[in-house]
Amino acid sequence: MRVMLTTTTFDPLGVVTLDCVPEQTLGETRRRMSRVATLDGGAVFNDGGYSEADRTIQLRWVPKSAEQEAAVARLVERYARLQVSTRRGVFLAATEAYAPGATESSLSLLVVEKLSV
Protein backbone atom coordinates (compact mmCIF):
# COMPACT_ATOMS: atom_id res chain seq x y z
CA MET A 1 0.00 0.00 0.00
CA ARG A 2 1.29 3.43 -0.91
CA VAL A 3 1.17 6.20 1.71
CA MET A 4 2.15 9.82 1.21
CA LEU A 5 3.40 12.09 4.00
CA THR A 6 3.25 15.85 3.41
CA THR A 7 3.74 18.96 5.47
CA THR A 8 0.87 21.30 6.27
CA THR A 9 2.86 24.35 5.14
CA PHE A 10 4.92 24.87 2.00
CA ASP A 11 8.19 22.96 2.06
CA PRO A 12 9.85 21.89 -1.21
CA LEU A 13 11.31 18.87 0.61
CA GLY A 14 8.11 18.14 2.54
CA VAL A 15 6.76 15.18 0.56
CA VAL A 16 7.67 11.52 1.12
CA THR A 17 6.01 8.54 -0.55
CA LEU A 18 6.26 5.18 1.22
CA ASP A 19 5.49 1.73 -0.17
CA CYS A 20 4.29 0.13 3.05
CA VAL A 21 4.19 -3.57 3.78
CA PRO A 22 0.70 -5.12 3.78
CA GLU A 23 0.79 -6.14 7.47
CA GLN A 24 0.18 -2.67 8.89
CA THR A 25 -2.75 -0.95 10.51
CA LEU A 26 -4.58 2.24 9.70
CA GLY A 27 -6.14 2.15 13.16
CA GLU A 28 -9.23 0.68 14.71
CA THR A 29 -12.70 2.06 14.20
CA ARG A 30 -14.13 2.26 17.69
CA ARG A 31 -16.55 4.25 19.81
CA ARG A 32 -15.72 6.10 23.02
CA MET A 33 -17.53 3.75 25.34
CA SER A 34 -17.29 2.98 29.05
CA ARG A 35 -19.14 0.42 31.12
CA VAL A 36 -19.98 0.79 34.82
CA ALA A 37 -21.33 -2.10 36.89
CA THR A 38 -24.52 -1.40 38.83
CA LEU A 39 -25.57 -2.78 42.22
CA ASP A 40 -28.40 -4.83 40.69
CA GLY A 41 -25.92 -6.91 38.65
CA GLY A 42 -26.45 -4.99 35.44
CA ALA A 43 -24.37 -2.31 33.78
CA VAL A 44 -24.67 1.25 32.55
CA PHE A 45 -22.99 2.24 29.29
CA ASN A 46 -21.74 5.74 28.60
CA ASP A 47 -21.42 6.25 24.87
CA GLY A 48 -19.26 9.24 23.88
CA GLY A 49 -19.67 8.56 20.17
CA TYR A 50 -17.11 8.01 17.43
CA SER A 51 -14.09 10.15 16.66
CA GLU A 52 -11.32 9.80 14.07
CA ALA A 53 -9.01 11.16 16.78
CA ASP A 54 -9.11 7.74 18.48
CA ARG A 55 -7.26 6.21 15.51
CA THR A 56 -3.51 5.43 15.54
CA ILE A 57 -1.88 4.78 12.17
CA GLN A 58 1.06 2.37 12.28
CA LEU A 59 3.16 2.34 9.10
CA ARG A 60 5.93 -0.14 8.27
CA TRP A 61 8.05 -0.24 5.14
CA VAL A 62 11.26 -1.65 3.72
CA PRO A 63 13.75 1.24 3.37
CA LYS A 64 14.53 2.03 -0.26
CA SER A 65 17.39 4.45 0.30
CA ALA A 66 19.22 6.48 2.90
CA GLU A 67 17.73 9.62 1.32
CA GLN A 68 14.18 8.38 1.87
CA GLU A 69 14.89 7.57 5.51
CA ALA A 70 16.55 10.98 5.99
CA ALA A 71 13.47 12.65 4.47
CA VAL A 72 11.14 10.84 6.89
CA ALA A 73 13.39 11.71 9.84
CA ARG A 74 13.42 15.36 8.72
CA LEU A 75 9.61 15.50 8.66
CA VAL A 76 9.35 13.94 12.12
CA GLU A 77 12.00 16.26 13.58
CA ARG A 78 10.68 19.51 12.08
CA TYR A 79 6.90 19.14 11.99
CA ALA A 80 4.51 18.37 14.84
CA ARG A 81 1.68 17.62 12.38
CA LEU A 82 1.73 15.92 8.98
CA GLN A 83 -0.89 15.17 6.37
CA VAL A 84 -1.10 11.43 5.73
CA SER A 85 -2.72 10.19 2.52
CA THR A 86 -3.89 6.57 2.66
CA ARG A 87 -6.47 4.42 0.89
CA ARG A 88 -8.91 5.33 3.69
CA GLY A 89 -8.51 9.06 3.15
CA VAL A 90 -6.35 12.02 4.09
CA PHE A 91 -5.66 12.61 7.77
CA LEU A 92 -3.99 15.30 9.84
CA ALA A 93 -1.77 13.43 12.28
CA ALA A 94 0.77 14.05 15.02
CA THR A 95 3.97 12.04 14.76
CA GLU A 96 4.41 9.83 17.79
CA ALA A 97 7.44 7.67 17.00
CA TYR A 98 9.76 6.92 14.09
CA ALA A 99 12.06 3.90 14.17
CA PRO A 100 14.48 3.56 11.23
CA GLY A 101 15.83 0.11 10.51
CA ALA A 102 18.10 -1.72 8.10
CA THR A 103 15.39 -4.16 6.96
CA GLU A 104 12.21 -2.40 8.14
CA SER A 105 11.32 1.09 9.34
CA SER A 106 8.17 2.13 11.20
CA LEU A 107 6.23 5.30 11.93
CA SER A 108 3.43 5.77 14.45
CA LEU A 109 0.96 8.61 13.81
CA LEU A 110 -1.83 9.83 16.11
CA VAL A 111 -4.78 11.05 14.05
CA VAL A 112 -5.99 14.57 14.87
CA GLU A 113 -8.78 14.67 12.27
CA LYS A 114 -9.84 13.31 8.93
CA LEU A 115 -9.43 15.91 6.18
CA SER A 116 -11.18 14.08 3.34
CA VAL A 117 -14.66 12.64 3.08
PyMOL commands that place a pseudoatom at each C-alpha (Angstrom):
pseudoatom trace, name=CA, resn=MET, resi=1, chain=A, elem=C, hetatm=0, pos=[0.000, 0.000, 0.000]
pseudoatom trace, name=CA, resn=ARG, resi=2, chain=A, elem=C, hetatm=0, pos=[1.289, 3.431, -0.914]
pseudoatom trace, name=CA, resn=VAL, resi=3, chain=A, elem=C, hetatm=0, pos=[1.165, 6.201, 1.708]
pseudoatom trace, name=CA, resn=MET, resi=4, chain=A, elem=C, hetatm=0, pos=[2.150, 9.818, 1.214]
pseudoatom trace, name=CA, resn=LEU, resi=5, chain=A, elem=C, hetatm=0, pos=[3.399, 12.092, 4.002]
pseudoatom trace, name=CA, resn=THR, resi=6, chain=A, elem=C, hetatm=0, pos=[3.253, 15.853, 3.410]
pseudoatom trace, name=CA, resn=THR, resi=7, chain=A, elem=C, hetatm=0, pos=[3.738, 18.959, 5.475]
pseudoatom trace, name=CA, resn=THR, resi=8, chain=A, elem=C, hetatm=0, pos=[0.870, 21.302, 6.273]
pseudoatom trace, name=CA, resn=THR, resi=9, chain=A, elem=C, hetatm=0, pos=[2.864, 24.345, 5.136]
pseudoatom trace, name=CA, resn=PHE, resi=10, chain=A, elem=C, hetatm=0, pos=[4.919, 24.870, 2.001]
pseudoatom trace, name=CA, resn=ASP, resi=11, chain=A, elem=C, hetatm=0, pos=[8.190, 22.960, 2.064]
pseudoatom trace, name=CA, resn=PRO, resi=12, chain=A, elem=C, hetatm=0, pos=[9.848, 21.895, -1.206]
pseudoatom trace, name=CA, resn=LEU, resi=13, chain=A, elem=C, hetatm=0, pos=[11.310, 18.869, 0.612]
pseudoatom trace, name=CA, resn=GLY, resi=14, chain=A, elem=C, hetatm=0, pos=[8.114, 18.136, 2.540]
pseudoatom trace, name=CA, resn=VAL, resi=15, chain=A, elem=C, hetatm=0, pos=[6.758, 15.179, 0.557]
pseudoatom trace, name=CA, resn=VAL, resi=16, chain=A, elem=C, hetatm=0, pos=[7.666, 11.524, 1.118]
pseudoatom trace, name=CA, resn=THR, resi=17, chain=A, elem=C, hetatm=0, pos=[6.005, 8.541, -0.555]
pseudoatom trace, name=CA, resn=LEU, resi=18, chain=A, elem=C, hetatm=0, pos=[6.256, 5.185, 1.223]
pseudoatom trace, name=CA, resn=ASP, resi=19, chain=A, elem=C, hetatm=0, pos=[5.488, 1.733, -0.168]
pseudoatom trace, name=CA, resn=CYS, resi=20, chain=A, elem=C, hetatm=0, pos=[4.294, 0.131, 3.045]
pseudoatom trace, name=CA, resn=VAL, resi=21, chain=A, elem=C, hetatm=0, pos=[4.186, -3.573, 3.784]
pseudoatom trace, name=CA, resn=PRO, resi=22, chain=A, elem=C, hetatm=0, pos=[0.698, -5.118, 3.776]
pseudoatom trace, name=CA, resn=GLU, resi=23, chain=A, elem=C, hetatm=0, pos=[0.793, -6.135, 7.469]
pseudoatom trace, name=CA, resn=GLN, resi=24, chain=A, elem=C, hetatm=0, pos=[0.183, -2.671, 8.890]
pseudoatom trace, name=CA, resn=THR, resi=25, chain=A, elem=C, hetatm=0, pos=[-2.749, -0.950, 10.505]
pseudoatom trace, name=CA, resn=LEU, resi=26, chain=A, elem=C, hetatm=0, pos=[-4.585, 2.238, 9.701]
pseudoatom trace, name=CA, resn=GLY, resi=27, chain=A, elem=C, hetatm=0, pos=[-6.136, 2.150, 13.155]
pseudoatom trace, name=CA, resn=GLU, resi=28, chain=A, elem=C, hetatm=0, pos=[-9.232, 0.679, 14.710]
pseudoatom trace, name=CA, resn=THR, resi=29, chain=A, elem=C, hetatm=0, pos=[-12.703, 2.059, 14.201]
pseudoatom trace, name=CA, resn=ARG, resi=30, chain=A, elem=C, hetatm=0, pos=[-14.131, 2.259, 17.688]
pseudoatom trace, name=CA, resn=ARG, resi=31, chain=A, elem=C, hetatm=0, pos=[-16.554, 4.250, 19.808]
pseudoatom trace, name=CA, resn=ARG, resi=32, chain=A, elem=C, hetatm=0, pos=[-15.725, 6.096, 23.024]
pseudoatom trace, name=CA, resn=MET, resi=33, chain=A, elem=C, hetatm=0, pos=[-17.533, 3.745, 25.340]
pseudoatom trace, name=CA, resn=SER, resi=34, chain=A, elem=C, hetatm=0, pos=[-17.286, 2.978, 29.046]
pseudoatom trace, name=CA, resn=ARG, resi=35, chain=A, elem=C, hetatm=0, pos=[-19.145, 0.420, 31.122]
pseudoatom trace, name=CA, resn=VAL, resi=36, chain=A, elem=C, hetatm=0, pos=[-19.976, 0.785, 34.822]
pseudoatom trace, name=CA, resn=ALA, resi=37, chain=A, elem=C, hetatm=0, pos=[-21.329, -2.103, 36.887]
pseudoatom trace, name=CA, resn=THR, resi=38, chain=A, elem=C, hetatm=0, pos=[-24.522, -1.397, 38.831]
pseudoatom trace, name=CA, resn=LEU, resi=39, chain=A, elem=C, hetatm=0, pos=[-25.568, -2.784, 42.218]
pseudoatom trace, name=CA, resn=ASP, resi=40, chain=A, elem=C, hetatm=0, pos=[-28.399, -4.832, 40.693]
pseudoatom trace, name=CA, resn=GLY, resi=41, chain=A, elem=C, hetatm=0, pos=[-25.920, -6.909, 38.651]
pseudoatom trace, name=CA, resn=GLY, resi=42, chain=A, elem=C, hetatm=0, pos=[-26.447, -4.992, 35.435]
pseudoatom trace, name=CA, resn=ALA, resi=43, chain=A, elem=C, hetatm=0, pos=[-24.368, -2.312, 33.779]
pseudoatom trace, name=CA, resn=VAL, resi=44, chain=A, elem=C, hetatm=0, pos=[-24.666, 1.254, 32.551]
pseudoatom trace, name=CA, resn=PHE, resi=45, chain=A, elem=C, hetatm=0, pos=[-22.992, 2.241, 29.293]
pseudoatom trace, name=CA, resn=ASN, resi=46, chain=A, elem=C, hetatm=0, pos=[-21.743, 5.742, 28.605]
pseudoatom trace, name=CA, resn=ASP, resi=47, chain=A, elem=C, hetatm=0, pos=[-21.420, 6.254, 24.868]
pseudoatom trace, name=CA, resn=GLY, resi=48, chain=A, elem=C, hetatm=0, pos=[-19.264, 9.235, 23.884]
pseudoatom trace, name=CA, resn=GLY, resi=49, chain=A, elem=C, hetatm=0, pos=[-19.669, 8.561, 20.171]
pseudoatom trace, name=CA, resn=TYR, resi=50, chain=A, elem=C, hetatm=0, pos=[-17.112, 8.013, 17.425]
pseudoatom trace, name=CA, resn=SER, resi=51, chain=A, elem=C, hetatm=0, pos=[-14.088, 10.152, 16.664]
pseudoatom trace, name=CA, resn=GLU, resi=52, chain=A, elem=C, hetatm=0, pos=[-11.318, 9.803, 14.073]
pseudoatom trace, name=CA, resn=ALA, resi=53, chain=A, elem=C, hetatm=0, pos=[-9.007, 11.158, 16.780]
pseudoatom trace, name=CA, resn=ASP, resi=54, chain=A, elem=C, hetatm=0, pos=[-9.109, 7.741, 18.475]
pseudoatom trace, name=CA, resn=ARG, resi=55, chain=A, elem=C, hetatm=0, pos=[-7.262, 6.211, 15.512]
pseudoatom trace, name=CA, resn=THR, resi=56, chain=A, elem=C, hetatm=0, pos=[-3.511, 5.434, 15.538]
pseudoatom trace, name=CA, resn=ILE, resi=57, chain=A, elem=C, hetatm=0, pos=[-1.880, 4.778, 12.167]
pseudoatom trace, name=CA, resn=GLN, resi=58, chain=A, elem=C, hetatm=0, pos=[1.059, 2.366, 12.283]
pseudoatom trace, name=CA, resn=LEU, resi=59, chain=A, elem=C, hetatm=0, pos=[3.158, 2.344, 9.101]
pseudoatom trace, name=CA, resn=ARG, resi=60, chain=A, elem=C, hetatm=0, pos=[5.932, -0.135, 8.266]
pseudoatom trace, name=CA, resn=TRP, resi=61, chain=A, elem=C, hetatm=0, pos=[8.052, -0.235, 5.135]
pseudoatom trace, name=CA, resn=VAL, resi=62, chain=A, elem=C, hetatm=0, pos=[11.264, -1.650, 3.718]
pseudoatom trace, name=CA, resn=PRO, resi=63, chain=A, elem=C, hetatm=0, pos=[13.753, 1.236, 3.374]
pseudoatom trace, name=CA, resn=LYS, resi=64, chain=A, elem=C, hetatm=0, pos=[14.529, 2.032, -0.265]
pseudoatom trace, name=CA, resn=SER, resi=65, chain=A, elem=C, hetatm=0, pos=[17.392, 4.455, 0.296]
pseudoatom trace, name=CA, resn=ALA, resi=66, chain=A, elem=C, hetatm=0, pos=[19.218, 6.483, 2.896]
pseudoatom trace, name=CA, resn=GLU, resi=67, chain=A, elem=C, hetatm=0, pos=[17.731, 9.618, 1.318]
pseudoatom trace, name=CA, resn=GLN, resi=68, chain=A, elem=C, hetatm=0, pos=[14.176, 8.382, 1.871]
pseudoatom trace, name=CA, resn=GLU, resi=69, chain=A, elem=C, hetatm=0, pos=[14.892, 7.569, 5.514]
pseudoatom trace, name=CA, resn=ALA, resi=70, chain=A, elem=C, hetatm=0, pos=[16.550, 10.982, 5.989]
pseudoatom trace, name=CA, resn=ALA, resi=71, chain=A, elem=C, hetatm=0, pos=[13.468, 12.653, 4.466]
pseudoatom trace, name=CA, resn=VAL, resi=72, chain=A, elem=C, hetatm=0, pos=[11.136, 10.839, 6.886]
pseudoatom trace, name=CA, resn=ALA, resi=73, chain=A, elem=C, hetatm=0, pos=[13.390, 11.709, 9.842]
pseudoatom trace, name=CA, resn=ARG, resi=74, chain=A, elem=C, hetatm=0, pos=[13.421, 15.358, 8.716]
pseudoatom trace, name=CA, resn=LEU, resi=75, chain=A, elem=C, hetatm=0, pos=[9.614, 15.500, 8.658]
pseudoatom trace, name=CA, resn=VAL, resi=76, chain=A, elem=C, hetatm=0, pos=[9.350, 13.943, 12.119]
pseudoatom trace, name=CA, resn=GLU, resi=77, chain=A, elem=C, hetatm=0, pos=[11.996, 16.264, 13.581]
pseudoatom trace, name=CA, resn=ARG, resi=78, chain=A, elem=C, hetatm=0, pos=[10.679, 19.512, 12.076]
pseudoatom trace, name=CA, resn=TYR, resi=79, chain=A, elem=C, hetatm=0, pos=[6.898, 19.139, 11.987]
pseudoatom trace, name=CA, resn=ALA, resi=80, chain=A, elem=C, hetatm=0, pos=[4.507, 18.370, 14.836]
pseudoatom trace, name=CA, resn=ARG, resi=81, chain=A, elem=C, hetatm=0, pos=[1.682, 17.623, 12.381]
pseudoatom trace, name=CA, resn=LEU, resi=82, chain=A, elem=C, hetatm=0, pos=[1.725, 15.921, 8.984]
pseudoatom trace, name=CA, resn=GLN, resi=83, chain=A, elem=C, hetatm=0, pos=[-0.891, 15.167, 6.369]
pseudoatom trace, name=CA, resn=VAL, resi=84, chain=A, elem=C, hetatm=0, pos=[-1.098, 11.432, 5.735]
pseudoatom trace, name=CA, resn=SER, resi=85, chain=A, elem=C, hetatm=0, pos=[-2.718, 10.191, 2.518]
pseudoatom trace, name=CA, resn=THR, resi=86, chain=A, elem=C, hetatm=0, pos=[-3.892, 6.570, 2.656]
pseudoatom trace, name=CA, resn=ARG, resi=87, chain=A, elem=C, hetatm=0, pos=[-6.470, 4.417, 0.886]
pseudoatom trace, name=CA, resn=ARG, resi=88, chain=A, elem=C, hetatm=0, pos=[-8.908, 5.327, 3.693]
pseudoatom trace, name=CA, resn=GLY, resi=89, chain=A, elem=C, hetatm=0, pos=[-8.512, 9.064, 3.145]
pseudoatom trace, name=CA, resn=VAL, resi=90, chain=A, elem=C, hetatm=0, pos=[-6.351, 12.023, 4.090]
pseudoatom trace, name=CA, resn=PHE, resi=91, chain=A, elem=C, hetatm=0, pos=[-5.656, 12.613, 7.774]
pseudoatom trace, name=CA, resn=LEU, resi=92, chain=A, elem=C, hetatm=0, pos=[-3.992, 15.299, 9.841]
pseudoatom trace, name=CA, resn=ALA, resi=93, chain=A, elem=C, hetatm=0, pos=[-1.775, 13.425, 12.284]
pseudoatom trace, name=CA, resn=ALA, resi=94, chain=A, elem=C, hetatm=0, pos=[0.766, 14.045, 15.025]
pseudoatom trace, name=CA, resn=THR, resi=95, chain=A, elem=C, hetatm=0, pos=[3.967, 12.041, 14.760]
pseudoatom trace, name=CA, resn=GLU, resi=96, chain=A, elem=C, hetatm=0, pos=[4.412, 9.833, 17.794]
pseudoatom trace, name=CA, resn=ALA, resi=97, chain=A, elem=C, hetatm=0, pos=[7.440, 7.671, 17.003]
pseudoatom trace, name=CA, resn=TYR, resi=98, chain=A, elem=C, hetatm=0, pos=[9.762, 6.920, 14.087]
pseudoatom trace, name=CA, resn=ALA, resi=99, chain=A, elem=C, hetatm=0, pos=[12.061, 3.901, 14.165]
pseudoatom trace, name=CA, resn=PRO, resi=100, chain=A, elem=C, hetatm=0, pos=[14.479, 3.562, 11.233]
pseudoatom trace, name=CA, resn=GLY, resi=101, chain=A, elem=C, hetatm=0, pos=[15.827, 0.108, 10.509]
pseudoatom trace, name=CA, resn=ALA, resi=102, chain=A, elem=C, hetatm=0, pos=[18.098, -1.719, 8.101]
pseudoatom trace, name=CA, resn=THR, resi=103, chain=A, elem=C, hetatm=0, pos=[15.391, -4.157, 6.963]
pseudoatom trace, name=CA, resn=GLU, resi=104, chain=A, elem=C, hetatm=0, pos=[12.207, -2.402, 8.138]
pseudoatom trace, name=CA, resn=SER, resi=105, chain=A, elem=C, hetatm=0, pos=[11.316, 1.087, 9.343]
pseudoatom trace, name=CA, resn=SER, resi=106, chain=A, elem=C, hetatm=0, pos=[8.173, 2.132, 11.204]
pseudoatom trace, name=CA, resn=LEU, resi=107, chain=A, elem=C, hetatm=0, pos=[6.227, 5.295, 11.929]
pseudoatom trace, name=CA, resn=SER, resi=108, chain=A, elem=C, hetatm=0, pos=[3.429, 5.772, 14.450]
pseudoatom trace, name=CA, resn=LEU, resi=109, chain=A, elem=C, hetatm=0, pos=[0.961, 8.609, 13.813]
pseudoatom trace, name=CA, resn=LEU, resi=110, chain=A, elem=C, hetatm=0, pos=[-1.830, 9.834, 16.108]
pseudoatom trace, name=CA, resn=VAL, resi=111, chain=A, elem=C, hetatm=0, pos=[-4.784, 11.051, 14.046]
pseudoatom trace, name=CA, resn=VAL, resi=112, chain=A, elem=C, hetatm=0, pos=[-5.994, 14.567, 14.869]
pseudoatom trace, name=CA, resn=GLU, resi=113, chain=A, elem=C, hetatm=0, pos=[-8.779, 14.673, 12.273]
pseudoatom trace, name=CA, resn=LYS, resi=114, chain=A, elem=C, hetatm=0, pos=[-9.840, 13.307, 8.928]
pseudoatom trace, name=CA, resn=LEU, resi=115, chain=A, elem=C, hetatm=0, pos=[-9.431, 15.907, 6.183]
pseudoatom trace, name=CA, resn=SER, resi=116, chain=A, elem=C, hetatm=0, pos=[-11.183, 14.078, 3.344]
pseudoatom trace, name=CA, resn=VAL, resi=117, chain=A, elem=C, hetatm=0, pos=[-14.660, 12.641, 3.084]
for i in range(1, 117): cmd.bond("trace and resi %d" % i, "trace and resi %d" % (i + 1))
show_as sticks, trace
zoom trace
